[in-house]
Amino acid sequence: MILGYEVFGDNLESYSVNVRTGTTINSGKIVPAYTAQQIELAVYPFDMTALNYLPEGFYTLQDVKAYQIGPAAITPFSQFVYDGNTYEVQAVMDRSDDPEVYFTEYLCKRLTV
């Protein structure tokens, strides 16, 4: 069995993700463009152990990591709501090219308080 399914399969939930697709001009200003997509993710809060391996001071215990089975379908700066808070994807690590792992990890910053 593929590791991604073994580890995250029971925790996958469907999320409406506003996937950043580029930029557009609105009233003379450049603004982000998004497309809403339903994507299955397993979302976990950061713990102190995970924070020790990340750039110091960038991520906090309020931020999350999300996992998707298969190749990356979410781009950096895409947004989704988890537990009543909006999160923005900051980093994408696609490990789907390894057939024994086959998942993508997203590191996400909390935007709302």
LOBA-993349 format. One line per 10 residues: number of its first residue (from 1); their letters; for each residue z, y, x of N, C-alpha, C. Coordinates in Angstrom, 2 decimals. Layout:
N
NUM> A> Z Y X Z Y X Z Y X; ...
//
This chain:
113
1> MILGYEVFGD> 0.00 -1.19 0.84 0.00 0.00 0.00 0.00 1.25 0.88; -0.59 2.31 0.39 -0.68 3.57 1.11 0.67 4.26 1.11; 1.09 4.79 2.26 2.40 5.42 2.41 2.64 6.53 1.39; 1.65 7.38 1.14 1.81 8.48 0.19 2.28 8.01 -1.17; 1.69 6.94 -1.68 2.09 6.40 -2.98 3.49 5.81 -2.92; 3.80 5.11 -1.84 5.12 4.50 -1.70 6.22 5.54 -1.69; 6.01 6.64 -0.99 7.05 7.64 -0.80 7.12 8.62 -1.97; 5.98 9.10 -2.48 5.98 10.18 -3.46 5.56 9.77 -4.87; 5.04 8.56 -5.03 4.46 8.15 -6.31 5.36 8.33 -7.51; 6.65 8.00 -7.39 7.57 8.10 -8.52 7.97 9.54 -8.83
11> NLESYSVNVR> 7.73 10.46 -7.92 8.15 11.86 -8.09 6.99 12.81 -8.41; 5.80 12.27 -8.60 4.65 13.13 -8.89 4.75 13.69 -10.30; 4.50 15.00 -10.42 4.43 15.67 -11.72 3.21 16.57 -11.71; 2.67 16.83 -12.89 1.50 17.69 -13.01 1.93 19.15 -13.04; 1.31 19.96 -12.18 1.60 21.40 -12.11 0.30 22.17 -12.32; 0.41 23.30 -12.97 -0.71 24.23 -13.06 -0.65 25.09 -11.80; -1.63 24.91 -10.94 -1.67 25.63 -9.67 -2.79 26.66 -9.73; -2.45 27.91 -9.42 -3.46 28.96 -9.29 -4.00 28.89 -7.87; -5.13 28.20 -7.73 -5.72 27.98 -6.41 -6.49 29.22 -5.99; -6.12 29.74 -4.83 -6.79 30.95 -4.32 -8.20 30.59 -3.89
21> TGTTINSGKI> -9.17 31.28 -4.48 -10.57 30.97 -4.23 -11.29 32.06 -3.45; -10.58 33.13 -3.12 -11.18 34.23 -2.37 -10.64 35.55 -2.87; -11.52 36.56 -2.87 -11.13 37.88 -3.35 -12.21 38.42 -4.28; -11.82 39.42 -5.05 -12.75 40.10 -5.94 -12.39 41.58 -5.94; -13.26 42.40 -6.48 -12.99 43.83 -6.56 -12.66 44.16 -8.01; -11.50 44.80 -8.21 -11.04 45.18 -9.53 -10.62 46.64 -9.48; -11.31 47.49 -10.24 -11.04 48.94 -10.26 -11.08 49.54 -8.85; -12.03 49.06 -8.05 -12.20 49.60 -6.71 -11.25 49.03 -5.67; -10.39 48.09 -6.06 -9.44 47.48 -5.12 -9.78 46.02 -4.90; -9.60 45.56 -3.68 -9.79 44.15 -3.37 -8.54 43.40 -3.78
31> VPAYTAQQIE> -8.69 42.40 -4.65 -7.56 41.61 -5.14 -7.88 40.13 -5.00; -6.84 39.29 -4.89 -7.07 37.84 -4.78 -7.72 37.29 -6.05; -8.55 36.28 -5.88 -9.16 35.57 -7.01 -8.56 34.16 -7.06; -8.22 33.71 -8.25 -7.59 32.40 -8.44 -8.33 31.61 -9.52; -8.25 30.28 -9.40 -8.72 29.37 -10.43 -7.58 28.42 -10.75; -7.21 28.32 -12.02 -6.12 27.43 -12.42 -6.61 25.97 -12.42; -5.81 25.10 -11.81 -6.11 23.66 -11.77 -4.83 22.88 -12.02; -4.94 21.76 -12.72 -3.81 20.84 -12.88 -3.82 19.88 -11.70; -2.73 19.87 -10.93 -2.65 19.02 -9.74 -1.31 18.31 -9.73; -1.32 17.03 -9.42 -0.09 16.26 -9.33 0.55 16.46 -7.96
41> LAVYPFDMTA> 1.81 16.91 -7.99 2.56 17.17 -6.76 3.94 16.56 -6.87; 4.50 16.21 -5.73 5.92 15.88 -5.61 6.53 17.05 -4.84; 7.49 17.76 -5.46 8.06 18.97 -4.87 9.51 18.72 -4.49; 9.87 19.12 -3.27 11.23 18.94 -2.76 11.72 20.23 -2.10; 12.98 20.61 -2.34 13.53 21.76 -1.64 13.70 21.43 -0.15; 13.64 22.47 0.69 13.93 22.27 2.10 15.41 21.95 2.28; 15.71 21.15 3.28 17.11 20.94 3.68 17.25 21.45 5.12; 18.45 21.49 5.61 18.70 22.03 6.95 17.95 21.27 8.04; 17.83 19.96 7.89 17.11 19.16 8.88 15.66 19.61 8.99; 15.00 19.78 7.83 13.60 20.21 7.84 13.46 21.61 8.43
51> LNYLPEGFYT> 14.40 22.49 8.11 14.33 23.86 8.62 14.43 23.92 10.14; 15.12 22.96 10.74 15.25 22.94 12.20 13.93 22.70 12.91; 12.95 22.12 12.21 11.66 21.81 12.81 10.59 22.86 12.49; 10.96 23.92 11.78 10.01 24.95 11.37 10.30 26.26 12.09; 9.35 27.19 12.08 9.58 28.47 12.76 10.87 29.14 12.26; 11.70 29.55 13.19 13.01 30.10 12.85 12.88 31.37 12.02; 13.59 31.39 10.90 13.65 32.57 10.06 12.54 32.72 9.05; 11.49 31.91 9.11 10.37 32.08 8.16 10.66 31.39 6.83; 11.15 30.16 6.90 11.47 29.41 5.68 12.98 29.40 5.49; 13.41 29.30 4.21 14.84 29.24 3.88 15.09 28.06 2.95
61> LQDVKAYQIG> 16.35 27.87 2.59 16.71 26.80 1.66 16.17 27.07 0.25; 15.68 28.27 -0.02 15.08 28.58 -1.32 13.61 28.17 -1.39; 13.02 27.80 -0.27 11.62 27.42 -0.22 11.47 25.92 -0.44; 10.22 25.46 -0.64 9.99 24.05 -0.94 8.81 23.51 -0.13; 8.77 22.19 -0.06 7.58 21.50 0.45 7.05 20.65 -0.70; 5.74 20.60 -0.81 5.10 19.85 -1.89 4.13 18.85 -1.26; 3.99 17.71 -1.91 3.11 16.65 -1.42 2.12 16.28 -2.50; 0.89 16.04 -2.07 -0.18 15.60 -2.96 -0.79 14.35 -2.37; -1.04 13.36 -3.20 -1.72 12.16 -2.73 -3.20 12.51 -2.54; -3.73 12.18 -1.36 -5.13 12.42 -1.09 -5.39 13.71 -0.34
71> PAAITPFSQF> -6.66 14.10 -0.26 -7.04 15.29 0.50 -6.57 16.58 -0.17; -6.47 17.64 0.61 -5.98 18.93 0.13 -6.88 19.48 -0.97; -6.26 19.88 -2.08 -6.97 20.52 -3.18 -6.46 21.95 -3.37; -5.47 22.33 -2.57 -4.84 23.65 -2.68 -5.06 24.40 -1.37; -5.41 25.66 -1.48 -5.64 26.49 -0.30 -4.41 27.36 -0.03; -4.27 27.87 1.20 -3.18 28.80 1.46 -3.23 29.99 0.49; -2.05 30.49 0.15 -1.83 31.62 -0.76 -2.04 31.25 -2.23; -2.27 29.96 -2.52 -2.28 29.51 -3.91 -0.85 29.53 -4.42; -0.68 29.59 -5.75 0.66 29.72 -6.32 0.89 28.73 -7.45; 2.16 28.30 -7.61 2.55 27.45 -8.73 4.01 27.73 -9.07
81> VYDGNTYEVQ> 4.41 27.32 -10.27 5.78 27.51 -10.72 6.51 26.18 -10.66; 7.68 26.20 -10.03 8.55 25.03 -9.94 9.97 25.48 -10.26; 10.61 24.82 -11.17 12.00 25.11 -11.53 12.21 26.59 -11.88; 11.22 27.18 -12.57 11.33 28.55 -13.03 11.01 29.62 -11.99; 10.64 29.23 -10.79 10.31 30.18 -9.72 8.86 30.00 -9.28; 8.25 31.10 -8.87 6.88 31.04 -8.36 6.92 30.83 -6.85; 6.09 29.90 -6.38 5.99 29.60 -4.96 4.56 29.82 -4.50; 4.41 30.26 -3.25 3.10 30.48 -2.66 2.94 29.57 -1.45; 1.81 28.87 -1.41 1.52 27.96 -0.29 1.26 28.79 0.96; 1.99 28.47 2.02 1.83 29.16 3.31 1.10 28.31 4.34
91> AVMDRSDDPE> 1.31 26.99 4.27 0.71 26.09 5.26 0.25 24.81 4.57; -0.86 24.27 5.05 -1.45 23.04 4.51 -1.63 22.06 5.65; -1.04 20.87 5.53 -1.23 19.81 6.53 -1.86 18.60 5.83; -3.18 18.45 5.99 -3.92 17.38 5.34 -3.90 16.15 6.22; -3.22 15.12 5.76 -3.13 13.86 6.50 -3.91 12.75 5.79; -4.84 13.14 4.93 -5.57 12.15 4.15 -6.61 11.40 4.96; -6.92 11.88 6.17 -7.89 11.15 6.99 -7.30 9.89 7.60; -5.98 9.75 7.54 -5.31 8.53 7.99 -5.15 7.62 6.78; -5.89 6.51 6.71 -5.87 5.66 5.51 -4.50 5.04 5.22; -3.61 4.99 6.20 -2.29 4.42 5.95 -1.31 5.46 5.40
101> VYFTEYLCKR> -1.63 6.73 5.54 -0.75 7.80 5.06 -1.32 8.39 3.78; -2.50 8.99 3.85 -3.29 9.49 2.72 -2.54 10.46 1.80; -1.97 11.52 2.39 -1.37 12.58 1.58 -1.55 13.92 2.27; -1.29 14.99 1.51 -1.32 16.35 2.05 0.04 16.99 1.81; 0.55 17.69 2.82 1.83 18.39 2.72 1.57 19.89 2.67; 2.31 20.56 1.78 2.20 22.01 1.63 3.58 22.61 1.87; 3.67 23.67 2.69 4.93 24.41 2.88 4.81 25.69 2.07; 5.80 25.94 1.22 5.69 26.98 0.21 6.88 27.93 0.21; 6.60 29.24 0.13 7.63 30.28 0.07 7.89 30.66 -1.38; 9.16 30.85 -1.70 9.56 31.31 -3.03 9.24 32.81 -3.15
111> LTV> 8.57 33.19 -4.24 8.19 34.58 -4.45 9.12 35.29 -5.43; 9.67 34.56 -6.39 10.52 35.17 -7.41 11.98 34.83 -7.19; 12.84 35.67 -7.67 14.29 35.45 -7.52 14.89 34.97 -8.81
//
